[in-house]
Amino acid sequence: MSAIESVWRQARTLALTPAQVASPLGATPYALRHAAVTLWLNGRVPAPEVADRAGHSVKVLLDIYAGCLDGES
């Protein structure tokens, strides 16, 4: 295990409940990127702005995250 992985595991243990630690929530630092994009979209940040922040085209963004939108099918 790398030093980063070790510190990340320790941080999750300190910041999350035991149930959350057992879940995939924030399992890797990269997972935070997905969480941020999902929060922005569900917070109604315009898709072009979210795509720009994430480094995606709007098409790729919506292809990947369309199922994450609250109230959308």
C-alpha positions as CSV (number, residue, x, y, z in Angstrom):
1,M,0.0,0.0,0.0
2,S,1.3,3.4,-0.9
3,A,1.6,6.3,1.6
4,I,-1.2,8.1,-0.1
5,E,-3.5,5.1,0.2
6,S,-2.6,4.7,3.9
7,V,-3.3,8.3,4.7
8,W,-6.5,8.2,2.7
9,R,-7.8,5.2,4.6
10,Q,-6.9,6.9,7.9
11,A,-8.7,10.1,6.8
12,R,-11.9,8.1,5.8
13,T,-11.9,6.4,9.2
14,L,-11.7,9.7,11.0
15,A,-14.2,11.5,8.8
16,L,-16.9,8.9,8.1
17,T,-19.2,6.7,10.2
18,P,-18.3,3.0,10.4
19,A,-21.1,2.2,7.9
20,Q,-19.8,4.8,5.5
21,V,-16.2,3.5,5.8
22,A,-17.6,0.0,4.9
23,S,-19.3,1.4,1.8
24,P,-17.6,2.5,-1.4
25,L,-18.1,6.2,-0.4
26,G,-14.9,8.0,-1.1
27,A,-13.1,4.7,-1.5
28,T,-10.4,6.5,-3.5
29,P,-9.5,10.2,-3.8
30,Y,-10.6,10.0,-7.5
31,A,-14.1,9.1,-6.3
32,L,-14.4,12.7,-5.0
33,R,-14.3,13.9,-8.6
34,H,-17.4,11.9,-9.4
35,A,-19.1,13.1,-6.2
36,A,-18.3,16.7,-7.1
37,V,-19.7,16.4,-10.7
38,T,-22.8,14.7,-9.4
39,L,-23.4,17.4,-6.7
40,W,-22.9,20.2,-9.3
41,L,-25.4,18.7,-11.7
42,N,-27.9,18.0,-9.0
43,G,-27.3,21.5,-7.7
44,R,-28.4,22.7,-11.1
45,V,-25.1,24.1,-12.2
46,P,-25.4,24.4,-16.0
47,A,-24.1,21.3,-17.8
48,P,-21.6,23.4,-20.0
49,E,-20.0,24.8,-16.8
50,V,-19.8,21.4,-15.1
51,A,-18.3,19.9,-18.3
52,D,-15.7,22.6,-18.4
53,R,-14.8,22.1,-14.7
54,A,-14.6,18.3,-15.2
55,G,-12.7,18.5,-18.5
56,H,-15.4,16.8,-20.5
57,S,-17.5,17.8,-23.5
58,V,-21.2,18.3,-22.6
59,K,-22.1,15.1,-24.5
60,V,-19.6,13.0,-22.6
61,L,-20.6,14.5,-19.3
62,L,-24.3,13.7,-19.9
63,D,-23.5,10.2,-21.3
64,I,-21.6,9.4,-18.1
65,Y,-23.7,11.2,-15.5
66,A,-27.3,11.3,-16.9
67,G,-28.3,8.5,-14.5
68,C,-27.1,10.5,-11.5
69,L,-29.5,13.4,-11.9
70,D,-32.2,13.6,-9.3
71,G,-35.7,13.6,-10.7
72,E,-34.5,12.6,-14.2
73,S,-35.0,9.2,-15.9
